[in-house]
Amino acid sequence: MYSEWAKDEIRIEGLEVFAHHGVYAEETQNGQVFYVNVTLYTDVSQAGRTDDLERTVNYGTACRFITDWMQENTCLLLEAVAEKMAAAILLEYKSLSAIELEIQKPHAPIKLPFGNVSVKVHRSWHRAYIAVGSNLGNREEHIAGAVRALKEHSLMILKKTSELLVTKPYGGVEQEDFLNGVLEIETLLGPEQLLDALHEIENAARRERIVRWGPRTLDLDILFYDRLCYDSDDLKIPHVDLENRTFVLKPMAEMEPYFRHPISGKTMIGLLRELEEREDSLSEF
């Protein structure tokens, strides 16, 4: 599944599928021929060494899976076919780290001469670390509910959960102590899509955003997403100021002590030690 180094490829080109996708009624009713090109990214080294079919993706069964999916589902847009089928393939074949998928529609209803139209997508698994916290109501149940929601999400896999810590509030607002931890997930969602999904989980726990750094039933923050550096109006990755937050660094150091911050290059255990040293020096005054 998630791998930053699995760059081997299995390619399927020109798979012909008769299916019923299209905006117009005659396309979904009568159907037409589509061609599928797919590159499966996986590690084939074990199959190469052992000559064992069980150690790789069987391209015959993969062709049958693609054909069945296209014939059992109906989409208006090629974009939807590519998006949904790419996710279905990645969920079906757990050894894949990524996929490049092209759907060709040579008989599209275009009233002009043309050779072909197609949509190509590249989709992959991503590793993300999510900070989780709660200090209102039943803190344990709010966090347990978030864990359940992540497990049940069709495009996420929960890999690890840290121990939960009782911590003092951060940011200077008077309130109850927090219960904090970190979750590691693998996901097919992009950064903004993941943020939206986390907000939905928070909303289900009746999270209210009234006071910055104020009390909350549930707080879910993206700390890291692969080794991405990302900055938008709504989302910044890595999470801002995490190097000054014990309640983030301690569970991160527990789970992945040698994971490196993509900007500073420092490990989680190293950042935690630096923070503890700063706090110790301040306590001496």
DOTI-758467 format. One line per 2 residues: number of its first residue (from 1); for each residue x, y, z of N, C-alpha, C. Coordinates in Angstrom, 3 decimals, always signed. Example, Ala and Ser with C-alpha at 12.3 -4.5 7.8 and 13.67 -1.06 7.14 Angstrom:
# DOTI-758467
1	+13.190/-5.690/+7.800/+12.300/-4.500/+7.800/+13.200/-3.300/+7.800 | +12.850/-2.250/+7.080/+13.670/-1.060/+7.140/+12.900/+0.030/+7.870
END
This chain:
# DOTI-758467
1	+0.847/-1.180/+0.000/+0.000/+0.000/+0.000/+0.884/+1.231/+0.000 | +0.789/+2.105/+1.035/+1.570/+3.342/+0.998/+3.056/+3.029/+0.915
3	+3.717/+3.626/-0.025/+5.157/+3.463/-0.158/+5.706/+4.608/-0.983 | +6.784/+5.197/-0.486/+7.416/+6.286/-1.219/+8.417/+5.754/-2.241
5	+8.654/+4.443/-2.251/+9.711/+3.930/-3.125/+9.225/+2.869/-4.093 | +7.947/+2.435/-3.988/+7.455/+1.388/-4.891/+7.198/+1.988/-6.270
7	+8.193/+1.919/-7.135/+8.118/+2.552/-8.451/+8.033/+1.542/-9.590 | +8.008/+0.250/-9.269/+7.845/-0.744/-10.326/+6.461/-0.587/-10.943
9	+6.334/-1.027/-12.196/+5.083/-0.814/-12.924/+4.582/-2.105/-13.561 | +3.276/-2.294/-13.503/+2.584/-3.296/-14.310/+1.629/-2.516/-15.205
11	+1.756/-2.705/-16.520/+0.958/-1.907/-17.458/-0.041/-2.773/-18.211 | -1.220/-2.240/-18.350/-2.267/-2.840/-19.172/-2.682/-1.775/-20.180
13	-2.591/-2.078/-21.445/-2.884/-1.078/-22.470/-3.962/-1.583/-23.423 | -4.900/-0.710/-23.736/-5.898/-0.997/-24.750/-6.917/-2.049/-24.357
15	-7.241/-2.148/-23.058/-8.282/-3.082/-22.637/-9.632/-2.590/-23.157 | -10.274/-3.383/-23.977/-11.542/-2.990/-24.600/-12.705/-3.409/-23.708
17	-13.573/-2.434/-23.390/-14.720/-2.699/-22.531/-15.958/-2.058/-23.159 | -17.018/-2.838/-23.306/-18.291/-2.285/-23.750/-19.100/-1.953/-22.503
19	-19.428/-0.660/-22.343/-20.089/-0.219/-21.118/-21.039/+0.932/-21.426 | -21.745/+1.391/-20.378/-22.812/+2.379/-20.543/-22.514/+3.620/-19.704
21	-21.657/+4.466/-20.211/-21.315/+5.724/-19.543/-21.499/+6.865/-20.530 | -22.030/+7.984/-20.068/-22.187/+9.138/-20.941/-23.288/+10.062/-20.464
23	-23.231/+11.282/-20.954/-24.209/+12.303/-20.571/-25.551/+12.070/-21.257 | -25.505/+11.583/-22.489/-26.732/+11.450/-23.276/-27.408/+10.106/-23.022
25	-28.752/+10.117/-23.131/-29.540/+8.918/-22.828/-29.150/+7.745/-23.714 | -28.883/+8.026/-24.987/-28.544/+6.927/-25.889/-27.219/+6.265/-25.507
27	-26.333/+7.014/-24.856/-25.064/+6.428/-24.428/-25.276/+5.447/-23.280 | -26.084/+5.841/-22.308/-26.317/+4.961/-21.173/-27.245/+3.808/-21.532
29	-28.111/+4.014/-22.516/-29.031/+2.952/-22.919/-28.373/+1.958/-23.879 | -27.708/+2.481/-24.902/-27.151/+1.620/-25.944/-25.733/+1.145/-25.647
31	-24.979/+1.960/-24.897/-23.604/+1.608/-24.589/-22.661/+1.865/-25.746 | -21.377/+1.722/-25.501/-20.353/+1.919/-26.526/-19.041/+1.323/-26.040
33	-18.064/+1.290/-26.916/-16.760/+0.731/-26.587/-15.880/+1.796/-25.927 | -15.212/+1.398/-24.859/-14.204/+2.211/-24.198/-12.892/+1.426/-24.202
35	-11.784/+2.158/-24.120/-10.478/+1.519/-23.974/-9.828/+2.035/-22.694 | -9.215/+1.105/-21.979/-8.619/+1.438/-20.684/-7.123/+1.173/-20.741
37	-6.350/+2.175/-20.364/-4.906/+2.036/-20.160/-4.624/+2.257/-18.679 | -3.891/+1.350/-18.066/-3.642/+1.489/-16.634/-2.205/+1.095/-16.311
39	-1.584/+1.880/-15.447/-0.269/+1.549/-14.901/-0.436/+1.343/-13.401 | -0.059/+0.159/-12.927/-0.161/-0.199/-11.516/+1.221/-0.076/-10.889
41	+1.342/+0.751/-9.886/+2.631/+0.951/-9.216/+2.688/+0.063/-7.973 | +3.669/-0.817/-7.958/+3.810/-1.756/-6.857/+5.253/-2.234/-6.815
43	+5.590/-2.993/-5.811/+6.929/-3.576/-5.701/+6.860/-5.011/-6.228 | +7.492/-5.263/-7.367/+7.444/-6.604/-7.965/+8.692/-7.416/-7.645
45	+9.546/-6.927/-6.751/+10.827/-7.600/-6.508/+10.637/-8.998/-5.922 | +9.657/-9.159/-4.999/+9.454/-10.485/-4.415/+8.953/-11.472/-5.461
47	+8.037/-11.016/-6.335/+7.564/-11.888/-7.414/+8.704/-12.240/-8.356 | +9.558/-11.264/-8.615/+10.688/-11.519/-9.495/+11.663/-12.530/-8.916
49	+11.873/-12.477/-7.597/+12.815/-13.410/-6.965/+12.229/-14.811/-6.811 | +10.913/-14.868/-6.481/+10.308/-16.168/-6.158/+9.584/-16.808/-7.331
51	+9.288/-16.028/-8.373/+8.510/-16.527/-9.518/+7.131/-17.020/-9.067 | +6.562/-16.290/-8.067/+5.301/-16.692/-7.435/+4.221/-15.670/-7.785
53	+3.146/-16.113/-8.436/+2.064/-15.223/-8.839/+1.394/-14.559/-7.649 | +1.407/-15.216/-6.498/+0.766/-14.650/-5.308/+1.499/-13.427/-4.775
55	+2.709/-13.192/-5.245/+3.512/-12.059/-4.752/+3.376/-10.823/-5.631 | +2.418/-10.839/-6.549/+2.253/-9.692/-7.439/+0.775/-9.502/-7.739
57	+0.480/-8.542/-8.595/-0.897/-8.315/-9.046/-1.108/-9.103/-10.331 | -2.064/-9.985/-10.320/-2.393/-10.789/-11.494/-3.092/-9.881/-12.508
59	-2.426/-9.583/-13.617/-3.017/-8.626/-14.558/-4.255/-9.190/-15.249 | -4.394/-10.516/-15.273/-5.607/-11.107/-15.827/-6.823/-10.818/-14.966
61	-6.665/-11.029/-13.657/-7.781/-10.727/-12.754/-8.016/-9.228/-12.665 | -6.938/-8.436/-12.820/-7.112/-6.978/-12.811/-7.940/-6.534/-14.016
63	-7.700/-7.125/-15.174/-8.502/-6.797/-16.360/-9.968/-7.168/-16.136 | -10.209/-8.330/-15.531/-11.577/-8.732/-15.252/-12.234/-7.798/-14.250
65	-11.488/-7.358/-13.223/-12.030/-6.428/-12.234/-12.430/-5.106/-12.904 | -11.554/-4.578/-13.765/-11.835/-3.311/-14.458/-13.063/-3.464/-15.352
67	-13.117/-4.552/-16.096/-14.256/-4.782/-16.991/-15.558/-4.881/-16.208 | -15.554/-5.664/-15.137/-16.769/-5.816/-14.322/-17.201/-4.481/-13.728
69	-16.216/-3.709/-13.236/-16.580/-2.431/-12.609/-17.224/-1.505/-13.637 | -16.632/-1.402/-14.816/-17.164/-0.500/-15.832/-18.543/-0.935/-16.308
71	-18.801/-2.238/-16.314/-20.089/-2.722/-16.798/-21.159/-2.734/-15.709 | -20.750/-2.741/-14.452/-21.706/-2.770/-13.349/-22.060/-1.379/-12.842
73	-21.328/-0.360/-13.284/-21.562/+1.011/-12.843/-21.858/+1.894/-14.047 | -22.549/+2.993/-13.793/-22.865/+3.952/-14.854/-22.561/+5.360/-14.355
75	-21.764/+6.088/-15.125/-21.425/+7.472/-14.795/-21.734/+8.362/-15.988 | -22.032/+9.610/-15.721/-22.258/+10.571/-16.789/-20.939/+11.005/-17.425
77	-19.927/+11.234/-16.602/-18.676/+11.823/-17.075/-17.537/+10.815/-17.059 | -16.640/+10.948/-18.036/-15.417/+10.157/-18.012/-14.610/+10.447/-16.750
79	-14.648/+11.707/-16.313/-13.926/+12.076/-15.094/-14.397/+11.250/-13.902 | -15.710/+11.025/-13.830/-16.255/+10.230/-12.728/-15.865/+8.766/-12.854
81	-15.876/+8.239/-14.085/-15.443/+6.860/-14.305/-14.000/+6.687/-13.818 | -13.124/+7.600/-14.238/-11.713/+7.491/-13.882/-11.509/+7.633/-12.376
83	-12.173/+8.611/-11.769/-11.994/+8.861/-10.337/-12.466/+7.676/-9.509 | -13.665/+7.217/-9.786/-14.244/+6.144/-8.971/-13.565/+4.807/-9.209
85	-13.218/+4.527/-10.455/-12.586/+3.243/-10.729/-11.155/+3.202/-10.198 | -10.443/+4.308/-10.251/-9.094/+4.344/-9.686/-9.137/+4.011/-8.201
87	-10.094/+4.596/-7.480/-10.230/+4.300/-6.054/-10.590/+2.836/-5.839 | -11.496/+2.319/-6.666/-11.913/+0.922/-6.520/-10.735/-0.029/-6.724
89	-9.882/+0.256/-7.706/-8.730/-0.614/-7.967/-7.745/-0.561/-6.809 | -7.467/+0.645/-6.291/-6.524/+0.781/-5.185/-7.043/+0.099/-3.918
91	-8.347/+0.125/-3.720/-8.930/-0.538/-2.552/-8.961/-2.056/-2.727 | -9.076/-2.507/-3.959/-9.133/-3.946/-4.226/-7.755/-4.600/-4.123
93	-6.728/-3.922/-4.628/-5.384/-4.497/-4.664/-4.499/-3.756/-3.660 | -4.380/-4.340/-2.473/-3.747/-3.661/-1.347/-2.250/-3.447/-1.529
95	-1.623/-4.196/-2.458/-0.185/-4.034/-2.644/+0.161/-2.826/-3.510 | -0.834/-2.188/-4.105/-0.573/-1.036/-4.961/-0.331/+0.206/-4.124
97	+0.662/+0.982/-4.521/+0.883/+2.281/-3.876/+0.251/+3.414/-4.670 | +0.100/+3.213/-5.994/-0.452/+4.264/-6.850/-0.952/+3.644/-8.138
99	-1.700/+4.443/-8.893/-2.240/+3.990/-10.160/-2.332/+5.174/-11.114 | -2.035/+4.929/-12.379/-2.315/+5.899/-13.437/-3.331/+5.246/-14.367
101	-4.456/+5.917/-14.557/-5.573/+5.318/-15.266/-6.078/+6.264/-16.345 | -6.190/+5.747/-17.567/-6.727/+6.527/-18.678/-7.942/+5.803/-19.253
103	-9.045/+6.531/-19.384/-10.254/+6.012/-20.003/-10.425/+6.703/-21.355 | -10.407/+5.932/-22.436/-10.561/+6.481/-23.781/-11.971/+6.215/-24.296
105	-12.497/+7.206/-24.999/-13.862/+7.120/-25.533/-13.812/+7.476/-27.022 | -13.467/+6.505/-27.871/-13.250/+6.810/-29.292/-14.528/+7.092/-30.066
107	-15.684/+6.737/-29.503/-16.946/+6.942/-30.220/-17.829/+7.971/-29.511 | -17.185/+8.936/-28.887/-17.934/+9.999/-28.212/-18.812/+10.744/-29.219
109	-19.997/+11.194/-28.787/-20.929/+11.858/-29.718/-20.505/+13.293/-30.036 | -19.430/+13.401/-30.799/-18.924/+14.702/-31.227/-19.187/+14.834/-32.732
111	-19.844/+15.901/-33.121/-20.234/+16.066/-34.529/-19.126/+16.671/-35.371 | -17.905/+16.283/-35.095/-16.741/+16.746/-35.843/-15.752/+15.587/-35.949
113	-14.870/+15.630/-36.964/-13.863/+14.571/-37.061/-12.899/+14.630/-35.865 | -12.620/+13.482/-35.253/-11.659/+13.439/-34.147/-11.113/+12.017/-34.043
115	-9.964/+11.889/-33.413/-9.358/+10.575/-33.252/-9.786/+9.879/-31.985 | -9.789/+10.627/-30.876/-10.094/+10.006/-29.590/-10.271/+11.107/-28.543
117	-10.996/+10.804/-27.502/-11.034/+11.656/-26.318/-10.763/+10.751/-25.120 | -10.130/+11.301/-24.097/-9.823/+10.477/-22.934/-9.650/+11.356/-21.703
119	-9.721/+10.711/-20.553/-9.414/+11.338/-19.272/-8.383/+10.456/-18.579 | -7.304/+11.059/-18.103/-6.251/+10.331/-17.401/-6.086/+10.894/-15.988
121	-5.998/+10.029/-15.000/-5.792/+10.459/-13.616/-4.644/+9.666/-13.006 | -4.000/+10.269/-12.052/-2.991/+9.589/-11.231/-3.461/+9.687/-9.789
123	-3.649/+8.543/-9.153/-4.121/+8.509/-7.774/-3.214/+7.581/-6.968 | -3.043/+7.908/-5.695/-2.151/+7.105/-4.861/-2.580/+7.166/-3.402
125	-2.044/+6.235/-2.645/-2.217/+6.271/-1.194/-1.291/+7.326/-0.597 | -1.776/+7.978/+0.454/-0.979/+8.985/+1.159/-1.014/+8.689/+2.650
127	+0.090/+8.959/+3.296/+0.163/+8.789/+4.741/-0.027/+10.150/+5.408 | -0.896/+10.202/+6.392/-1.151/+11.448/+7.108/-1.176/+11.178/+8.608
129	-0.765/+12.183/+9.353/-0.841/+12.136/+10.816/-1.840/+13.188/+11.272 | -2.782/+12.747/+12.099/-3.887/+13.590/+12.542/-3.813/+13.760/+14.051
131	-3.766/+15.016/+14.508/-3.856/+15.287/+15.948/-5.317/+15.255/+16.357 | -5.599/+14.600/+17.479/-6.967/+14.501/+17.977/-6.995/+15.001/+19.419
133	-8.026/+15.792/+19.748/-8.139/+16.324/+21.102/-9.582/+16.595/+21.478 | -9.831/+16.620/+22.794/-11.177/+16.915/+23.299/-11.069/+17.390/+24.739
135	-11.896/+18.400/+25.088/-11.953/+18.808/+26.490/-13.361/+19.214/+26.916 | -14.371/+18.771/+26.173/-15.766/+19.027/+26.541/-16.533/+17.718/+26.576
137	-17.377/+17.567/+27.599/-18.209/+16.376/+27.670/-17.381/+15.126/+27.921 | -17.805/+14.020/+27.343/-17.108/+12.754/+27.500/-15.947/+12.711/+26.514
139	-14.772/+13.111/+26.972/-13.617/+13.246/+26.090/-13.252/+11.910/+25.440 | -13.241/+10.854/+26.235/-12.877/+9.546/+25.698/-13.838/+9.109/+24.601
141	-15.145/+9.356/+24.800/-16.125/+8.923/+23.814/-16.030/+9.762/+22.545 | -15.765/+11.053/+22.670/-15.602/+11.890/+21.472/-14.427/+11.394/+20.624
143	-13.323/+11.072/+21.287/-12.155/+10.594/+20.550/-12.413/+9.204/+19.982 | -13.067/+8.344/+20.754/-13.408/+7.008/+20.253/-14.330/+7.109/+19.039
145	-15.248/+8.079/+19.056/-16.133/+8.284/+17.909/-15.370/+8.707/+16.678 | -14.352/+9.550/+16.861/-13.529/+9.969/+15.729/-12.758/+8.786/+15.153
147	-12.227/+7.941/+16.025/-11.497/+6.751/+15.571/-12.424/+5.833/+14.774 | -13.650/+5.651/+15.275/-14.605/+4.807/+14.547/-14.921/+5.398/+13.175
149	-15.111/+6.708/+13.113/-15.450/+7.360/+11.849/-14.321/+7.212/+10.834 | -13.083/+7.318/+11.284/-11.949/+7.140/+10.378/-11.879/+5.696/+9.882
151	-12.129/+4.750/+10.771/-12.112/+3.338/+10.374/-13.196/+3.028/+9.346 | -14.338/+3.705/+9.479/-15.475/+3.416/+8.608/-15.432/+4.162/+7.287
153	-14.573/+5.167/+7.166/-14.509/+5.949/+5.935/-13.959/+5.084/+4.803 | -14.623/+5.119/+3.666/-14.261/+4.218/+2.573/-12.906/+4.531/+1.955
155	-12.398/+5.755/+2.129/-11.137/+6.145/+1.494/-10.025/+6.374/+2.504 | -10.181/+5.811/+3.688/-9.149/+5.917/+4.720/-8.925/+4.562/+5.378
157	-7.712/+4.349/+5.836/-7.374/+3.179/+6.643/-6.611/+3.662/+7.867 | -7.123/+3.361/+9.030/-6.449/+3.735/+10.274/-5.325/+2.751/+10.539
159	-4.092/+3.249/+10.673/-2.927/+2.390/+10.839/-2.458/+2.316/+12.295 | -2.382/+3.466/+12.960/-1.866/+3.482/+14.337/-2.612/+4.533/+15.153
161	-2.684/+4.291/+16.443/-3.196/+5.283/+17.386/-2.198/+5.400/+18.536 | -1.911/+6.618/+18.945/-0.987/+6.830/+20.052/-1.717/+6.671/+21.380
163	-0.955/+6.641/+22.451/-1.546/+6.757/+23.781/-2.144/+8.153/+23.923 | -3.203/+8.270/+24.718/-3.824/+9.569/+24.956/-3.199/+10.236/+26.176
165	-2.973/+11.544/+26.072/-2.351/+12.327/+27.127/-3.339/+13.336/+27.685 | -3.301/+13.554/+28.982/-4.038/+14.663/+29.589/-3.096/+15.855/+29.612
167	-3.490/+16.947/+28.962/-2.603/+18.094/+28.811/-3.320/+19.389/+29.161 | -2.537/+20.372/+29.555/-3.073/+21.695/+29.842/-3.456/+22.391/+28.539
169	-4.439/+23.293/+28.582/-4.859/+24.008/+27.365/-3.706/+24.815/+26.775 | -3.711/+24.943/+25.449/-2.695/+25.691/+24.722/-3.337/+26.947/+24.166
171	-2.685/+28.096/+24.357/-3.190/+29.320/+23.754/-3.701/+30.360/+24.736 | -3.721/+30.040/+26.045/-4.047/+31.050/+27.045/-5.508/+31.200/+27.401
173	-6.396/+30.372/+26.849/-7.819/+30.452/+27.173/-8.102/+29.548/+28.368 | -8.748/+30.117/+29.406/-9.094/+29.326/+30.590/-10.140/+28.281/+30.239
175	-9.824/+27.004/+30.511/-10.734/+25.917/+30.170/-10.233/+24.629/+30.803 | -11.007/+23.564/+30.636/-10.653/+22.268/+31.196/-9.457/+21.669/+30.454
177	-8.802/+20.703/+31.110/-7.675/+20.015/+30.479/-8.157/+19.222/+29.262 | -7.229/+19.028/+28.343/-7.518/+18.276/+27.122/-7.064/+16.832/+27.252
179	-7.710/+15.979/+26.470/-7.220/+14.641/+26.188/-6.734/+14.672/+24.754 | -5.447/+14.367/+24.547/-4.833/+14.517/+23.225/-4.127/+13.249/+22.775
181	-4.048/+13.096/+21.464/-3.301/+11.997/+20.875/-3.064/+12.252/+19.408 | -2.472/+11.270/+18.736/-2.192/+11.365/+17.303/-2.605/+10.052/+16.649
183	-3.161/+10.160/+15.444/-3.585/+9.017/+14.662/-2.812/+8.998/+13.345 | -2.388/+7.827/+12.929/-1.771/+7.679/+11.609/-2.765/+6.994/+10.681
185	-2.981/+7.587/+9.508/-3.896/+7.002/+8.539/-3.226/+6.894/+7.182 | -3.763/+6.026/+6.355/-3.485/+6.043/+4.918/-4.775/+6.420/+4.222
187	-4.686/+7.280/+3.232/-5.896/+7.807/+2.606/-5.706/+8.027/+1.112 | -6.815/+7.938/+0.400/-6.837/+8.284/-1.023/-7.303/+9.721/-1.229
189	-7.637/+10.413/-0.169/-8.108/+11.793/-0.261/-6.932/+12.757/-0.407 | -7.147/+13.834/-1.167/-6.178/+14.920/-1.214/-6.231/+15.727/+0.069
191	-5.284/+16.656/+0.269/-5.241/+17.420/+1.528/-6.539/+18.160/+1.846 | -7.080/+18.898/+0.890/-8.308/+19.656/+1.155/-9.506/+18.720/+1.349
193	-9.539/+17.618/+0.588/-10.613/+16.638/+0.774/-10.531/+16.005/+2.154 | -9.318/+15.727/+2.613/-9.135/+15.163/+3.947/-9.592/+16.150/+5.003
195	-9.255/+17.420/+4.817/-9.706/+18.447/+5.762/-11.228/+18.481/+5.837 | -11.891/+18.428/+4.692/-13.359/+18.423/+4.676/-13.914/+17.208/+5.421
197	-13.287/+16.057/+5.218/-13.750/+14.846/+5.891/-13.578/+14.960/+7.397 | -12.473/+15.542/+7.846/-12.254/+15.726/+9.279/-13.258/+16.710/+9.866
199	-13.583/+17.753/+9.117/-14.594/+18.707/+9.586/-15.957/+18.041/+9.737 | -16.277/+17.121/+8.830/-17.544/+16.393/+8.939/-17.581/+15.563/+10.215
201	-16.464/+14.948/+10.556/-16.392/+14.152/+11.785/-16.518/+15.063/+13.009 | -15.844/+16.219/+12.961/-15.965/+17.183/+14.067/-17.410/+17.655/+14.213
203	-18.055/+17.968/+13.094/-19.439/+18.456/+13.146/-20.375/+17.403/+13.730 | -20.094/+16.137/+13.430/-20.923/+15.066/+13.991/-20.797/+15.006/+15.508
205	-19.648/+15.485/+16.019/-19.444/+15.561/+17.466/-19.880/+16.910/+18.019 | -20.592/+17.709/+17.193/-21.120/+19.025/+17.587/-20.011/+19.990/+17.989
207	-18.941/+19.953/+17.221/-17.845/+20.899/+17.417/-18.317/+22.295/+17.044 | -18.013/+23.283/+17.900/-18.344/+24.683/+17.617/-17.060/+25.501/+17.593
209	-16.952/+26.384/+16.592/-15.779/+27.246/+16.469/-16.176/+28.668/+16.865 | -16.117/+28.955/+18.159/-16.540/+30.256/+18.693/-15.331/+31.065/+19.147
211	-14.463/+30.447/+19.949/-13.280/+31.121/+20.484/-12.047/+30.383/+19.991 | -11.091/+31.130/+19.414/-9.857/+30.489/+18.966/-9.139/+29.872/+20.152
213	-8.689/+28.628/+19.959/-8.047/+27.849/+21.015/-8.980/+27.631/+22.201 | -10.271/+27.740/+21.965/-11.240/+27.558/+23.041/-11.612/+26.104/+23.244
215	-12.541/+25.839/+24.175/-12.958/+24.457/+24.445/-13.678/+23.846/+23.251 | -13.575/+22.539/+23.122/-14.195/+21.869/+21.977/-14.467/+20.399/+22.311
217	-15.537/+19.898/+21.729/-15.846/+18.479/+21.903/-14.838/+17.609/+21.172 | -14.417/+18.082/+20.005/-13.492/+17.290/+19.197/-12.686/+18.210/+18.297
219	-11.398/+17.961/+18.267/-10.491/+18.735/+17.413/-9.643/+17.756/+16.614 | -9.697/+17.870/+15.289/-8.908/+17.018/+14.402/-8.090/+17.914/+13.477
221	-6.777/+17.817/+13.561/-5.882/+18.660/+12.766/-4.910/+17.788/+11.973 | -4.695/+18.159/+10.711/-3.695/+17.475/+9.902/-2.312/+18.000/+10.288
223	-1.478/+17.132/+10.810/-0.120/+17.519/+11.183/+0.820/+17.392/+9.990 | +0.816/+16.213/+9.365/+1.656/+15.937/+8.201/+0.835/+15.173/+7.171
225	+1.175/+15.385/+5.911/+0.553/+14.660/+4.795/+1.686/+14.283/+3.865 | +2.069/+12.996/+3.890/+3.318/+12.577/+3.255/+4.430/+13.495/+3.767
227	+5.210/+14.040/+2.861/+6.218/+15.046/+3.258/+5.905/+16.376/+2.577 | +4.615/+16.602/+2.432/+4.114/+17.756/+1.694/+4.250/+19.041/+2.492
229	+4.611/+20.112/+1.803/+4.527/+21.476/+2.336/+3.407/+22.164/+1.561 | +2.361/+22.557/+2.250/+1.133/+23.021/+1.597/+0.624/+24.241/+2.328
231	+0.172/+25.241/+1.567/-0.295/+26.479/+2.179/-1.464/+27.027/+1.375 | -2.648/+27.025/+1.981/-3.827/+27.633/+1.373/-4.521/+28.474/+2.431
233	-5.602/+29.122/+2.043/-6.340/+29.938/+3.003/-6.897/+29.107/+4.150 | -7.218/+27.850/+3.883/-7.876/+27.010/+4.883/-6.970/+25.978/+5.528
235	-5.809/+25.742/+4.948/-5.005/+24.613/+5.412/-3.527/+24.884/+5.233 | -2.764/+24.582/+6.284/-1.311/+24.695/+6.215/-0.714/+23.386/+6.720
237	+0.142/+22.788/+5.900/+0.817/+21.548/+6.233/+2.311/+21.727/+5.963 | +3.172/+21.365/+6.939/+2.909/+20.838/+8.274/+2.119/+21.828/+9.131
239	+1.476/+21.308/+10.169/+0.673/+22.154/+11.036/+1.554/+23.201/+11.704 | +1.073/+24.430/+11.693/+1.850/+25.558/+12.217/+2.117/+25.381/+13.717
241	+3.336/+25.626/+14.130/+3.722/+25.695/+15.540/+3.724/+24.344/+16.243 | +3.696/+23.249/+15.504/+3.666/+21.953/+16.192/+4.945/+21.686/+16.976
243	+6.050/+22.338/+16.581/+7.314/+22.112/+17.291/+7.299/+22.672/+18.709 | +6.266/+23.460/+19.045/+6.132/+24.014/+20.396/+5.013/+23.359/+21.193
245	+4.516/+22.234/+20.721/+3.362/+21.599/+21.355/+3.731/+20.191/+21.820 | +3.878/+20.059/+23.120/+4.216/+18.761/+23.693/+3.153/+17.726/+23.384
247	+1.885/+18.158/+23.401/+0.791/+17.213/+23.194/+0.741/+16.680/+21.763 | +1.511/+17.294/+20.862/+1.669/+16.766/+19.510/+2.956/+15.960/+19.396
249	+4.054/+16.518/+19.872/+5.356/+15.891/+19.686/+5.501/+14.599/+20.480 | +4.918/+14.552/+21.674/+5.075/+13.340/+22.484/+4.419/+12.128/+21.831
251	+3.149/+12.215/+21.405/+2.581/+11.045/+20.707/+3.217/+10.774/+19.353 | +3.654/+11.833/+18.644/+4.354/+11.612/+17.380/+5.667/+10.872/+17.617
253	+6.406/+11.275/+18.655/+7.673/+10.612/+18.967/+7.439/+9.178/+19.421 | +6.302/+8.923/+20.041/+5.956/+7.556/+20.442/+5.727/+6.672/+19.220
255	+4.994/+7.194/+18.238/+4.637/+6.392/+17.072/+5.737/+6.351/+16.027 | +6.300/+7.509/+15.712/+7.292/+7.622/+14.634/+8.442/+8.522/+15.084
257	+9.309/+8.019/+15.958/+10.355/+8.886/+16.531/+11.301/+9.488/+15.500 | +11.503/+8.796/+14.370/+12.483/+9.263/+13.394/+11.840/+9.838/+12.135
259	+10.545/+10.085/+12.209/+9.892/+10.812/+11.112/+10.412/+12.236/+11.124 | +10.805/+12.741/+9.952/+11.436/+14.060/+9.883/+10.443/+15.133/+9.430
261	+10.492/+16.244/+10.118/+9.715/+17.416/+9.717/+10.173/+17.835/+8.322 | +9.244/+17.968/+7.359/+9.661/+18.224/+5.973/+10.331/+19.573/+5.752
263	+10.218/+20.499/+6.695/+10.867/+21.807/+6.533/+12.186/+21.861/+7.293 | +12.149/+21.553/+8.596/+13.364/+21.645/+9.411/+14.270/+20.438/+9.243
265	+13.690/+19.305/+8.829/+14.473/+18.081/+8.710/+14.746/+17.391/+10.033 | +14.211/+17.933/+11.121/+14.458/+17.354/+12.449/+13.477/+16.227/+12.725
267	+13.947/+15.223/+13.447/+13.090/+14.093/+13.790/+12.113/+14.490/+14.891 | +11.063/+13.694/+15.035/+10.070/+13.963/+16.076/+10.686/+13.834/+17.465
269	+11.524/+12.814/+17.667/+12.159/+12.658/+18.971/+13.129/+13.802/+19.242 | +13.787/+14.285/+18.187/+14.687/+15.420/+18.350/+13.945/+16.698/+18.698
271	+12.820/+16.954/+18.023/+12.019/+18.142/+18.330/+11.456/+18.077/+19.743 | +11.060/+16.889/+20.173/+10.525/+16.747/+21.538/+11.608/+17.041/+22.564
273	+12.787/+16.537/+22.354/+13.879/+16.792/+23.299/+14.228/+18.261/+23.352 | +14.250/+18.936/+22.197/+14.534/+20.366/+22.174/+13.477/+21.144/+22.951
275	+12.209/+20.781/+22.775/+11.131/+21.465/+23.480/+11.240/+21.225/+24.977 | +11.522/+20.009/+25.382/+11.651/+19.705/+26.815/+12.820/+20.466/+27.422
277	+13.911/+20.604/+26.678/+15.062/+21.369/+27.177/+14.702/+22.842/+27.335 | +13.944/+23.398/+26.377/+13.530/+24.802/+26.490/+12.609/+24.998/+27.692
279	+11.696/+24.068/+27.883/+10.765/+24.183/+29.008/+11.507/+24.036/+30.337 | +12.520/+23.157/+30.383/+13.295/+22.986/+31.617/+14.089/+24.244/+31.935
281	+14.663/+24.866/+30.897/+15.452/+26.072/+31.141/+14.569/+27.225/+31.605 | +13.351/+27.313/+31.093/+12.434/+28.360/+31.508/+11.969/+28.149/+32.948
283	+11.819/+26.889/+33.343/+11.327/+26.594/+34.698/+12.355/+26.939/+35.769 | +13.610/+27.129/+35.355/+14.656/+27.444/+36.319/+14.611/+28.901/+36.755
285	+13.899/+29.740/+36.008/+13.848/+31.163/+36.329/+12.617/+31.487/+37.172
END
